[in-house]
C-alpha cells in the first residue's frame, strides 16, 4: 500500500444511536399510510389530496436506472414512512424538547438552547420525521422573516405554502420527487419579505435516528423582491448495517433582484469500510430565478452517504439572473456519487457558473453529470463550467458527463475539466517540512477545494475543512 | 551531527548507493560533488526518508540517534531540511499558509508555542527580503506558476524560517542565473553557524564560490571516492571527473 492510499479509514464520528421511545409507523406504503401520515400532521384536505395524487403518480412510475451508481432494488414496502420521538405534544419552548433529543443535537455540535447558540445562526432541527426545535423564530419574525418547520408553515401560512409547493419541482418530475411528494414529513420553510436582508444564517440540521425508516424532508424557500438570505443544511445519521433512504425535495424561489445562497454540508453515514450500510441520498434540489436580476447559488460539500445522487439546479427565467453551483464531493471506501447540476437559461443575459471538485479514494466512484441548456430566448447567455477530479489510490474512479444544449447562437459556453492525483512527491514534500501524512493530504485536498470552500459561510468553512480531513483519514499513511 | 556508514540504498530494485560513508560534524559546511547519476539526489532523499528508496545495508545516525527508524516528518521536526531540486506545487494553498502550518507542526512536536498568522507574517516579510522575494508572492499558491528562480528562492526562504540544524541543498544552483545565484547563496550563508551544518549537493563548482565549504567530497557510482578541502572543487572544475575516475581505478583515492 502506498503512502497516499493508507489515509482513508476514519471512524464515522456521528454514528451513535439515541435511545428514545418513538412513535413509528409500521413498514409499508399505500394510500392509507399516506392518509394516516397527513392526519398525524393535522394537514388540511388540499394537502392530503395533493399527497394522494402524488402517490398515485409514483405508483405508475419506474425507478430510474440511468445513473452511474449501483445498488440493489429498494423495497419500498420495507420502509417505515414516519417516525417521531415521543411525546409529540406541541412544543412551546426549547426547554420542552426531549432531553435525549436535545443531548443528541448538542453531541452533534448543534445547541438548541438559544443562550448557547452558534454565533449568528438560527437553527431548525429535524429529528427523523419531525422538526423538534427552531431557534430565533421570534427575533426573525420581527423583521418579517418566516423560518419554521414545514409542518408549522402548512398550519400557519397555508397560502404561501400552497402557492409554491411543487412549483419548482413538479410532483412528476422524477421517481423520488413523486415519492417525496406523497410521504414528505418535515423540513424547513423560509419566507423573506420584500427588501429584507435576513440578518443571520438560517440553518437546518437533519438527523436520522430510527432504524428502517426513510427521511423524506421538504424544504421551501421563497425570497421576495430584493431580499437576501443565506441558508445552510447539515446532516448526520447513526451507523447501521442496512441502507437507509433519504429522498428530499428542496425548492427555491427567487423573485426580482432576490438572492438565495443555499449551502449544504452533507455527512450522512457513508457505510463501513466494506461498503455495508450507509444512507442512500437521492435528492431533488432546484431553484428558480423567477425575477430579473435574481440570483441562486448552491454550494455543497458532500462527504457522507453510501450513494449520493443529486443535481441542485437553477432555472434562470428572469433576465440577467445568475445561477451558481459550487461542489465538493468525496467518495471513499465503497461510496458512490453521481452529482452535478442543471443550468437552464431561459432569460436574456443570464449567467451561470459551475465549479465541481470531486475527490475519490479507496474504491470510491464518482460521476459529475451536468447539463447546460441555453434556450432560444436567452440572448447573450453565458456559462462557465470547471470540473476537476482528484484521485487518491489506484482503485477509485472519476467520470464526467457534461451535456451542453445551446439554442441561441449568441451564447458563450465554456467547459474545463481536469483529473489529477495526489502525488507521492507532494506528500513527501509536505512531510519533509514537518507535516504529518494526514495533515499533508488534508492540505492538498483543501487546496484543491479552495474555490468551493470559500463560497461557504465563514463558520461552516472551517467545519467543512475539518470534515474533508476526517473523510479522507486513512487514505494515506 | 550526521554520520553515514556503509550506506546501501536502492530504488525499484536498482542499487544506487553502494557503501557510502560520510561524516558531517556540527558547524561545518560540506559540499558533495559528482557527475550526473552518481547518486547525489538519492543521498539527499534517503537522508530525508523518501518512501521510494530502500536502505538495504548500513546506517545513518543524526545527533546520535538512528535516523532510518524515523518517519519523514519526525526527521524534519528534529531539524533536517531539504531544499528540493524540483519543488512541488500545491495549488490553492498559499505559500504563507503552507509554511506557517509546517512551522507550527514542528513547534508543536517540539513542545514550543505555535505562532499566529500576524506574528508569522512579520517574520516572513523580514526573511523574504533576505532572498529578495516580493511579499506578494507569499499569498500565491505554493510554487504554482513560480519561475525556476522563484522556486529556489522560496526553498531557501523556507529554510530561513524553519531554521534547521542540518540543511541539505540539492542542486540549489541549477537553473539560476548568476544574480539569482548570488542572492540564493547569500540567503544560505545567513544560516551558517557553529550550531548548524549544511550539506551542499551540486555538480558545478560555481555555487561553491559563494558558499565556501569546509570539506568537499566527490561522489561517484554510489560512494564517496575522494575528500578534500574547498580547493578540491576548483580542481574538479578544471580537470573534470575523469581524473578522479582514473585515480579510483588505480586505487589511489581510497
Boltz contact constraints between the chains, C-beta under 6 A:
constraints:
  - contact:
      token1: [A, 3]
      token2: [B, 51]
      max_distance: 6.0
  - contact:
      token1: [A, 425]
      token2: [B, 88]
      max_distance: 6.0
  - contact:
      token1: [A, 426]
      token2: [B, 88]
      max_distance: 6.0
  - contact:
      token1: [A, 428]
      token2: [B, 50]
      max_distance: 6.0
  - contact:
      token1: [A, 429]
      token2: [B, 88]
      max_distance: 6.0
  - contact:
      token1: [A, 431]
      token2: [B, 72]
      max_distance: 6.0
  - contact:
      token1: [A, 431]
      token2: [B, 73]
      max_distance: 6.0
  - contact:
      token1: [A, 432]
      token2: [B, 48]
      max_distance: 6.0
  - contact:
      token1: [A, 432]
      token2: [B, 76]
      max_distance: 6.0
  - contact:
      token1: [A, 432]
      token2: [B, 82]
      max_distance: 6.0
  - contact:
      token1: [A, 433]
      token2: [B, 76]
      max_distance: 6.0
  - contact:
      token1: [A, 433]
      token2: [B, 102]
      max_distance: 6.0
  - contact:
      token1: [A, 434]
      token2: [B, 73]
      max_distance: 6.0
  - contact:
      token1: [A, 434]
      token2: [B, 76]
      max_distance: 6.0
  - contact:
      token1: [A, 434]
      token2: [B, 77]
      max_distance: 6.0
  - contact:
      token1: [A, 434]
      token2: [B, 102]
      max_distance: 6.0
  - contact:
      token1: [A, 434]
      token2: [B, 105]
      max_distance: 6.0
  - contact:
      token1: [A, 434]
      token2: [B, 106]
      max_distance: 6.0
  - contact:
      token1: [A, 435]
      token2: [B, 102]
      max_distance: 6.0
  - contact:
      token1: [A, 435]
      token2: [B, 105]
      max_distance: 6.0
  - contact:
      token1: [A, 436]
      token2: [B, 73]
      max_distance: 6.0
  - contact:
      token1: [A, 443]
      token2: [B, 93]
      max_distance: 6.0
  - contact:
      token1: [A, 447]
      token2: [B, 90]
      max_distance: 6.0
  - contact:
      token1: [A, 447]
      token2: [B, 91]
      max_distance: 6.0
  - contact:
      token1: [A, 447]
      token2: [B, 92]
      max_distance: 6.0
  - contact:
      token1: [A, 447]
      token2: [B, 93]
      max_distance: 6.0
  - contact:
      token1: [A, 448]
      token2: [B, 92]
      max_distance: 6.0
  - contact:
      token1: [A, 450]
      token2: [B, 92]
      max_distance: 6.0
